Amino acid sequence: MSQPLRLITQTESWKQEVQVDVVTRLRELLAMAEAGELQGIAYAAATTDNMIATGFTKNNAQSAIIGGLARVTHRMLAGED
Protein backbone atom coordinates (compact mmCIF):
# COMPACT_ATOMS: atom_id res chain seq x y z
CA MET A 1 0.00 0.00 0.00
CA SER A 2 1.39 3.42 -0.90
CA GLN A 3 1.81 6.24 1.57
CA PRO A 4 -0.45 9.30 1.30
CA LEU A 5 0.99 12.35 -0.45
CA ARG A 6 2.35 14.93 2.01
CA LEU A 7 2.81 18.57 1.06
CA ILE A 8 5.81 20.42 2.50
CA THR A 9 4.73 24.03 2.97
CA GLN A 10 7.99 25.52 4.28
CA THR A 11 10.83 25.71 1.79
CA GLU A 12 13.47 23.19 2.81
CA SER A 13 12.25 23.20 6.43
CA TRP A 14 13.10 19.48 6.52
CA LYS A 15 16.73 20.14 5.57
CA GLN A 16 19.00 20.09 8.62
CA GLU A 17 22.53 19.86 7.28
CA VAL A 18 25.25 20.68 9.78
CA GLN A 19 26.86 24.03 9.02
CA VAL A 20 30.52 23.27 9.71
CA ASP A 21 31.54 26.94 9.94
CA VAL A 22 28.86 27.54 12.60
CA VAL A 23 30.01 24.57 14.69
CA THR A 24 33.67 25.62 14.35
CA ARG A 25 32.96 29.19 15.50
CA LEU A 26 30.83 28.03 18.43
CA ARG A 27 33.59 25.67 19.56
CA GLU A 28 36.09 28.54 19.40
CA LEU A 29 33.79 30.73 21.48
CA LEU A 30 33.19 27.92 23.99
CA ALA A 31 36.94 27.41 24.41
CA MET A 32 37.37 31.14 25.03
CA ALA A 33 34.54 31.10 27.60
CA GLU A 34 35.97 28.07 29.38
CA ALA A 35 39.37 29.79 29.54
CA GLY A 36 37.77 32.86 31.10
CA GLU A 37 38.58 35.02 28.07
CA LEU A 38 34.97 35.56 27.01
CA GLN A 39 33.10 37.68 29.56
CA GLY A 40 29.89 38.46 27.70
CA ILE A 41 28.10 37.67 24.47
CA ALA A 42 25.20 38.85 22.31
CA TYR A 43 23.97 36.83 19.37
CA ALA A 44 21.44 36.45 16.60
CA ALA A 45 21.14 33.06 14.89
CA ALA A 46 19.11 31.78 11.94
CA THR A 47 17.37 28.41 12.29
CA THR A 48 16.40 25.86 9.65
CA ASP A 49 12.77 27.03 9.74
CA ASN A 50 13.68 30.69 9.06
CA MET A 51 13.27 31.79 12.67
CA ILE A 52 15.79 34.07 14.38
CA ALA A 53 17.04 33.27 17.88
CA THR A 54 18.55 36.15 19.85
CA GLY A 55 20.05 36.56 23.28
CA PHE A 56 22.76 38.08 25.43
CA THR A 57 24.43 37.77 28.80
CA LYS A 58 24.67 40.61 31.28
CA ASN A 59 28.17 41.90 31.91
CA ASN A 60 30.18 45.06 32.47
CA ALA A 61 30.85 45.61 28.76
CA GLN A 62 27.30 46.14 27.51
CA SER A 63 28.17 49.34 25.62
CA ALA A 64 31.18 47.73 23.94
CA ILE A 65 29.09 44.74 22.86
CA ILE A 66 26.41 47.05 21.43
CA GLY A 67 29.16 48.81 19.47
CA GLY A 68 30.41 45.43 18.29
CA LEU A 69 26.92 44.53 17.09
CA ALA A 70 26.83 47.74 15.06
CA ARG A 71 30.16 46.73 13.48
CA VAL A 72 28.79 43.26 12.66
CA THR A 73 25.74 44.89 11.08
CA HIS A 74 27.99 47.05 8.90
CA ARG A 75 30.18 44.10 7.90
CA MET A 76 27.16 41.93 6.98
CA LEU A 77 25.54 44.72 4.92
CA ALA A 78 28.87 45.43 3.19
CA GLY A 79 29.33 41.77 2.36
CA GLU A 80 32.59 41.45 4.30
CA ASP A 81 33.82 38.09 5.58
Helices and strands as residue ranges (DSSP letters): H 20-34, E 42-46, E 52-56, H 62-78
